Amino acid sequence: MHTSRRDRRSRRSRRPLVLAVVAVLLVLGALGGWTVLNDGYLFGLRTPLAAADYEGTGGEPVVVEVPQGSGRTIGVALAEQDVVASADAFVRAFNANPDAAAIQPGTREMKLHMSAAAAVELLAQNNVDRSGLTIVEGHTVAQVQQTMVDQGWPQEDVEAALADPKALGLPAEAGGELEGWLAANTYEAKPDDTSAVDVLKDAVAMTVSELDELDVPADQRNEVIIKASLVEREAPDEYRGEVARVIENRLEIDEPLGLDAIDSYGRGKPSHEITTEEFQDESFPYASRVVPGLPPTAIGAPSKASVEAVLNPPEGPWRWYVTVNLDSQETKFTDSYDEFLVFKDEYQAWAAENGY
């Protein structure tokens, strides 16, 4: 058995749909679906937003996975984890730094709320941590695969391991779907002494162990994992329970969830690149604006905190929510569409005052 260590900093490292994708929900006609501010576009209107940037060298440490690719690719990943305020600001800083071209992929310790220039400068030092494999909360199986390859595991070995979930210990209740069952954690494993099968087996075993610890019945586990993956992608840390309750309330009345994160996962592209026709395609199981119920699979690796939120959401009638302040992450919940519109206006006023 390979030992592993929970990297508590990684719990703050996912910031999906918080800065790059803000949980601002908009009812779509009678369906009451939601849409979000995603990748520089507001409420699906394709209106470009001003690039945002933080000041200084950052605050709380955070472990991140720097992907292989262009400055834009790296910037999007860092903005999703709240290391930098926007991919656009990162790209400008990347292009202005002559050392940026040498940036290598891998696991790094960075800080939340860094200026784009400070982030590029730190990355250019190439202090890559190759002491273990970090599966970041919210990451998909495809992202885990790429991380492993970037850190030195042979691609053919990783692909072969992922192609045989049963050999990784995936329980029968998962229905053969590995998505969501690779526990977010830092595993003390290196390509030269741990096989791809062994490290991925440890990741599945940790998920099973946590579900055992939380007394989740086997026949409910896959549904809990799927719900928790949605919470992971949607909720600021302190609002996981409320977001879990919104999901439950919509499911109870058979109302489409309308989470662009679901559509984006299913289509394999950012939500602003998804066409109206694709969003409204009732034959596509991940078209969350028009297809009621949960998606067919999880959409990433949920944290234990998100699983706990799904198991014990607070009582409340809420069906909509709006993050009204991106700095404090204050999020307001309501069961009234009219009040939702008030919250939306509150966010728009904040955004205008703060250069978004």
Backbone torsions as a table, in degrees:
resi	resn	phi	psi	omega
1	MET	NA	131.0	179.6
2	HIS	-89.7	132.8	-179.8
3	THR	-74.2	158.4	178.9
4	SER	-146.4	161.1	179.3
5	ARG	-133.0	131.3	175.1
6	ARG	-66.7	122.2	177.0
7	ASP	-94.4	99.5	-174.4
8	ARG	-62.4	-26.6	180.0
9	ARG	-66.7	-27.8	-178.7
10	SER	-66.6	-21.8	178.6
11	ARG	-62.5	-28.5	176.9
12	ARG	-92.9	-6.3	-172.7
13	SER	-80.8	-23.2	177.3
14	ARG	-78.1	129.7	170.4
15	ARG	-136.3	46.3	-177.5
16	PRO	-67.5	143.4	175.6
17	LEU	56.8	32.7	177.3
18	VAL	-113.7	-52.4	174.9
19	LEU	-104.4	-50.5	177.9
20	ALA	-70.7	-28.8	179.0
21	VAL	-137.4	103.7	-175.3
22	VAL	-90.9	136.4	-177.1
23	ALA	-78.1	70.1	173.9
24	VAL	-106.5	117.1	-169.0
25	LEU	-104.4	138.5	-176.3
26	LEU	-131.2	125.2	179.7
27	VAL	-67.6	134.9	179.9
28	LEU	-108.5	98.8	178.3
29	GLY	57.9	-143.6	-176.5
30	ALA	-76.1	-16.1	-178.2
31	LEU	-71.5	-24.0	-178.8
32	GLY	69.3	25.6	-179.4
33	GLY	-71.8	169.8	-178.6
34	TRP	-115.0	153.9	164.7
35	THR	-136.4	169.8	-173.1
36	VAL	-136.4	164.0	172.2
37	LEU	-79.0	116.0	-169.9
38	ASN	-139.0	129.1	172.2
39	ASP	52.2	41.0	173.7
40	GLY	86.3	15.5	179.1
41	TYR	-127.5	142.6	-171.4
42	LEU	-107.6	122.3	173.0
43	PHE	52.2	34.4	176.4
44	GLY	71.2	9.7	-176.7
45	LEU	-91.3	0.1	178.8
46	ARG	59.6	36.6	178.9
47	THR	-95.2	113.3	-177.3
48	PRO	-61.9	140.4	177.8
49	LEU	-104.1	152.5	177.5
50	ALA	-64.2	141.3	178.6
51	ALA	-64.9	138.2	179.3
52	ALA	-107.9	151.6	179.1
53	ASP	-147.5	144.5	173.2
54	TYR	-87.7	170.8	175.1
55	GLU	-113.1	146.0	173.2
56	GLY	87.8	-171.2	-174.0
57	THR	-97.2	9.2	172.9
58	GLY	98.2	178.9	-175.5
59	GLY	-122.3	-103.8	-173.8
60	GLU	-68.1	134.8	176.6
61	PRO	-62.7	148.8	179.6
62	VAL	-150.7	141.0	177.6
63	VAL	-91.8	127.6	-178.1
64	VAL	-129.1	157.7	172.6
65	GLU	-104.0	114.1	178.7
66	VAL	-86.3	118.0	-175.6
67	PRO	-78.6	161.1	170.4
68	GLN	-73.2	136.3	176.0
69	GLY	146.0	-165.6	-175.6
70	SER	-76.2	173.4	174.3
71	GLY	-58.6	-36.0	177.3
72	ARG	-63.7	-44.5	179.6
73	THR	-60.6	-46.0	179.6
74	ILE	-65.3	-43.3	-178.8
75	GLY	-61.5	-41.1	177.9
76	VAL	-61.9	-44.1	179.9
77	ALA	-62.4	-42.9	-178.6
78	LEU	-70.9	-35.3	178.1
79	ALA	-67.5	-36.6	178.5
80	GLU	-63.7	-27.9	-178.9
81	GLN	-99.6	7.5	174.9
82	ASP	68.0	22.9	173.3
83	VAL	-75.8	-45.3	173.7
84	VAL	-118.9	162.3	-174.7
85	ALA	-78.9	-29.6	-178.8
86	SER	-158.4	151.5	177.0
87	ALA	-66.6	-35.0	-178.7
88	ASP	-62.1	-44.5	178.5
89	ALA	-63.4	-38.3	179.6
90	PHE	-64.6	-42.9	-179.1
91	VAL	-60.9	-42.4	178.8
92	ARG	-61.8	-44.1	179.5
93	ALA	-67.2	-37.6	178.1
94	PHE	-60.4	-47.0	-178.5
95	ASN	-68.6	-24.4	-178.3
96	ALA	-86.4	-12.3	-176.6
97	ASN	-104.3	114.2	-176.8
98	PRO	-64.8	-19.2	179.8
99	ASP	-86.3	-6.2	-172.8
100	ALA	-65.2	-31.1	-177.1
101	ALA	-62.2	-19.4	-178.0
102	ALA	-90.7	1.4	-178.3
103	ILE	-61.1	130.9	-178.7
104	GLN	-105.1	149.7	175.8
105	PRO	-73.0	161.8	176.5
106	GLY	142.4	-178.9	-179.3
107	THR	-81.2	128.4	-179.9
108	ARG	-130.4	151.7	166.3
109	GLU	-97.6	118.2	178.2
110	MET	-124.0	-156.3	179.3
111	LYS	-138.5	152.4	173.5
112	LEU	-70.5	147.9	172.3
113	HIS	61.2	46.5	174.5
114	MET	-87.4	147.9	168.8
115	SER	-65.6	152.7	-179.4
116	ALA	-59.7	-39.9	-179.8
117	ALA	-63.8	-41.2	179.3
118	ALA	-66.7	-37.3	179.3
119	ALA	-65.5	-44.1	178.8
120	VAL	-63.1	-43.2	-179.4
121	GLU	-61.3	-42.0	179.7
122	LEU	-67.5	-43.9	180.0
123	LEU	-62.4	-36.1	-177.9
124	ALA	-65.8	-16.4	176.2
125	GLN	-74.6	-16.5	175.3
126	ASN	55.2	45.1	174.2
127	ASN	-85.7	71.7	-176.0
128	VAL	-79.5	130.8	177.7
129	ASP	-90.5	109.1	178.7
130	ARG	-110.7	28.8	-178.9
131	SER	-85.9	-9.0	-179.1
132	GLY	-171.4	172.1	177.7
133	LEU	-101.4	121.5	176.4
134	THR	-103.5	119.8	170.8
135	ILE	-97.1	114.3	-174.2
136	VAL	-82.4	140.6	178.9
137	GLU	-58.9	131.8	-178.3
138	GLY	93.7	-13.2	-178.8
139	HIS	-72.8	146.9	179.1
140	THR	-87.3	169.8	175.7
141	VAL	-59.3	-39.8	179.3
142	ALA	-62.3	-38.7	178.3
143	GLN	-69.1	-38.6	176.5
144	VAL	-62.3	-43.8	178.6
145	GLN	-57.7	-46.7	-178.5
146	GLN	-64.9	-39.1	178.2
147	THR	-60.2	-44.9	-179.2
148	MET	-63.6	-43.0	179.0
149	VAL	-64.2	-42.6	179.3
150	ASP	-61.6	-31.0	-177.7
151	GLN	-89.8	0.7	170.8
152	GLY	116.4	-6.2	174.8
153	TRP	-70.4	133.2	179.9
154	PRO	-57.9	133.0	-175.9
155	GLN	-57.9	-40.8	-178.6
156	GLU	-64.9	-33.1	178.0
157	ASP	-69.4	-41.4	-179.8
158	VAL	-66.2	-45.0	179.8
159	GLU	-61.7	-40.8	179.6
160	ALA	-65.5	-40.1	179.7
161	ALA	-64.8	-44.3	-178.3
162	LEU	-69.7	-24.4	-179.0
163	ALA	-76.5	-9.3	-179.0
164	ASP	-127.1	70.7	-176.3
165	PRO	-57.5	-33.4	-179.0
166	LYS	-61.3	-38.0	179.3
167	ALA	-68.3	-18.7	178.2
168	LEU	-88.1	0.3	179.4
169	GLY	88.4	13.5	179.2
170	LEU	-62.5	124.7	-176.3
171	PRO	-70.6	159.1	-176.1
172	ALA	-60.0	-33.4	-176.7
173	GLU	-65.9	-14.3	177.9
174	ALA	-77.2	-11.2	177.8
175	GLY	64.6	26.4	178.8
176	GLY	81.1	1.6	-179.0
177	GLU	-96.6	113.7	-177.2
178	LEU	-78.7	-21.4	-177.2
179	GLU	-56.9	128.4	179.4
180	GLY	90.6	-12.3	-175.9
181	TRP	-100.2	1.6	174.9
182	LEU	-95.7	104.7	-170.9
183	ALA	-64.5	133.1	174.5
184	ALA	-66.3	124.1	-173.8
185	ASN	-178.1	167.3	169.1
186	THR	-106.0	120.1	-175.9
187	TYR	-103.9	132.0	-179.3
188	GLU	-78.6	80.0	-175.6
189	ALA	-145.2	141.1	178.0
190	LYS	-127.7	150.3	-177.8
191	PRO	-58.0	-30.2	-175.7
192	ASP	-84.2	-8.5	179.3
193	ASP	-133.8	-0.4	179.4
194	THR	-136.4	126.2	-179.9
195	SER	-73.3	159.6	176.9
196	ALA	-59.6	-40.2	179.1
197	VAL	-60.4	-45.5	-175.5
198	ASP	-65.6	-43.4	-177.8
199	VAL	-70.4	-37.3	178.0
200	LEU	-70.7	-32.5	175.4
201	LYS	-63.7	-39.7	176.6
202	ASP	-63.0	-37.8	-179.0
203	ALA	-66.6	-41.4	176.9
204	VAL	-66.6	-42.8	-179.0
205	ALA	-61.1	-36.1	178.9
206	MET	-66.2	-40.4	177.1
207	THR	-61.4	-46.8	179.5
208	VAL	-61.3	-42.2	179.8
209	SER	-61.8	-42.4	180.0
210	GLU	-67.2	-38.4	176.8
211	LEU	-66.1	-37.6	174.6
212	ASP	-61.3	-46.5	-178.6
213	GLU	-60.5	-33.9	-178.6
214	LEU	-90.8	4.6	176.6
215	ASP	58.1	40.2	177.6
216	VAL	-82.9	120.5	179.5
217	PRO	-59.6	146.4	-175.3
218	ALA	-56.6	-40.0	-175.5
219	ASP	-74.7	-6.3	178.5
220	GLN	-108.1	-6.9	-169.6
221	ARG	-65.6	-42.9	-177.2
222	ASN	-66.2	-40.3	177.9
223	GLU	-63.4	-40.8	178.2
224	VAL	-63.4	-42.6	179.1
225	ILE	-61.4	-43.4	-179.7
226	ILE	-63.1	-48.9	179.8
227	LYS	-60.0	-43.6	-178.0
228	ALA	-64.6	-32.9	178.1
229	SER	-67.0	-32.6	176.7
230	LEU	-69.2	-43.9	177.6
231	VAL	-60.3	-42.2	-179.0
232	GLU	-58.7	-40.2	-177.1
233	ARG	-81.4	-21.6	-171.9
234	GLU	-104.0	-33.4	-162.5
235	ALA	-100.9	129.9	162.6
236	PRO	-57.3	150.4	-170.8
237	ASP	-47.0	-48.4	-172.2
238	GLU	-78.7	-2.7	-177.3
239	TYR	-117.7	18.9	-178.7
240	ARG	-57.3	-46.0	-176.8
241	GLY	-62.0	-43.2	-179.1
242	GLU	-65.4	-40.0	178.0
243	VAL	-65.4	-39.3	176.2
244	ALA	-60.2	-38.5	179.1
245	ARG	-67.5	-40.3	177.2
246	VAL	-58.6	-44.0	178.9
247	ILE	-60.5	-45.1	179.4
248	GLU	-61.9	-42.8	-178.3
249	ASN	-63.5	-38.2	178.9
250	ARG	-71.3	-38.9	178.4
251	LEU	-63.7	-38.7	-176.9
252	GLU	-62.9	-31.2	180.0
253	ILE	-103.9	14.1	176.4
254	ASP	56.7	39.6	179.0
255	GLU	-99.4	134.5	179.7
256	PRO	-52.8	140.8	-178.5
257	LEU	-70.0	-32.9	176.0
258	GLY	61.8	34.4	179.5
259	LEU	-96.6	115.0	-178.1
260	ASP	-60.5	-24.5	177.6
261	ALA	-61.3	-33.1	178.1
262	ILE	-67.6	-49.1	-179.9
263	ASP	-61.1	-42.6	-178.5
264	SER	-62.3	-42.2	177.3
265	TYR	-62.0	-48.7	-176.8
266	GLY	-63.9	-38.9	-178.6
267	ARG	-83.9	-16.8	-179.7
268	GLY	71.3	31.9	179.3
269	LYS	-156.5	160.0	179.9
270	PRO	-59.6	152.1	-174.5
271	SER	-63.3	-29.3	-179.2
272	HIS	-71.6	-11.4	176.0
273	GLU	-94.4	-5.8	179.3
274	ILE	-82.3	131.2	-177.7
275	THR	-79.7	161.0	176.1
276	THR	-58.8	-40.0	178.4
277	GLU	-61.1	-40.8	178.7
278	GLU	-67.9	-41.5	178.0
279	PHE	-60.6	-32.7	-174.7
280	GLN	-97.7	10.1	-177.0
281	ASP	-79.2	100.0	-176.6
282	GLU	-69.4	-13.3	178.7
283	SER	-83.9	-9.9	-177.5
284	PHE	-96.4	118.1	-171.7
285	PRO	-65.5	-17.3	179.1
286	TYR	-98.2	9.5	178.2
287	ALA	-80.4	84.1	-167.1
288	SER	-73.8	-11.8	178.5
289	ARG	-79.1	-21.5	-175.4
290	VAL	-125.8	-15.5	-179.4
291	VAL	-104.0	113.8	180.0
292	PRO	-67.3	162.2	174.7
293	GLY	90.3	-179.0	180.0
294	LEU	-76.9	156.1	173.4
295	PRO	-67.2	163.2	-177.3
296	PRO	-62.8	-28.3	-178.6
297	THR	-136.8	169.6	168.7
298	ALA	-64.2	165.5	-179.6
299	ILE	-118.3	16.5	178.6
300	GLY	161.7	-178.8	-178.0
301	ALA	-87.1	114.2	178.9
302	PRO	-80.9	150.3	172.5
303	SER	-79.1	164.2	175.3
304	LYS	-61.3	-35.4	179.2
305	ALA	-61.5	-37.5	178.4
306	SER	-71.3	-37.1	175.5
307	VAL	-62.1	-44.3	178.7
308	GLU	-62.5	-37.2	178.2
309	ALA	-64.0	-39.9	178.4
310	VAL	-66.2	-38.2	-178.1
311	LEU	-73.3	-28.8	-175.7
312	ASN	-137.7	61.2	179.8
313	PRO	-73.3	148.2	177.0
314	PRO	-67.1	155.7	175.5
315	GLU	-72.1	143.0	178.2
316	GLY	173.8	151.8	-176.7
317	PRO	-90.8	8.1	-166.6
318	TRP	-62.5	142.7	173.7
319	ARG	-127.6	-14.1	179.3
320	TRP	-135.3	157.8	173.6
321	TYR	-152.5	154.5	-179.2
322	VAL	-138.7	127.7	169.4
323	THR	-81.7	109.6	-170.7
324	VAL	-92.5	-10.8	-179.3
325	ASN	-146.2	114.6	-175.4
326	LEU	-74.9	-21.0	178.8
327	ASP	-77.0	-49.4	-178.4
328	SER	-87.1	-14.1	-175.5
329	GLN	64.5	19.2	177.2
330	GLU	-58.6	127.6	-177.4
331	THR	-127.9	134.4	-177.2
332	LYS	-114.7	142.2	-174.6
333	PHE	-120.7	149.2	-178.0
334	THR	-156.8	159.2	169.8
335	ASP	-110.4	9.3	-178.9
336	SER	-112.6	124.6	178.3
337	TYR	-64.4	-38.5	178.7
338	ASP	-61.8	-41.2	178.2
339	GLU	-68.5	-35.0	175.2
340	PHE	-57.0	-42.3	179.7
341	LEU	-64.0	-35.7	176.0
342	VAL	-63.2	-44.6	178.8
343	PHE	-62.8	-38.7	179.5
344	LYS	-63.2	-42.2	177.1
345	ASP	-62.9	-37.4	178.7
346	GLU	-62.6	-43.2	176.8
347	TYR	-62.6	-45.4	-177.4
348	GLN	-62.0	-36.8	177.0
349	ALA	-65.2	-43.2	178.2
350	TRP	-62.1	-44.2	-178.5
351	ALA	-61.8	-41.4	179.7
352	ALA	-64.8	-38.8	-179.8
353	GLU	-71.2	-21.9	-173.8
354	ASN	-114.0	16.9	171.2
355	GLY	80.1	19.5	178.2
356	TYR	-96.1	NA	NA
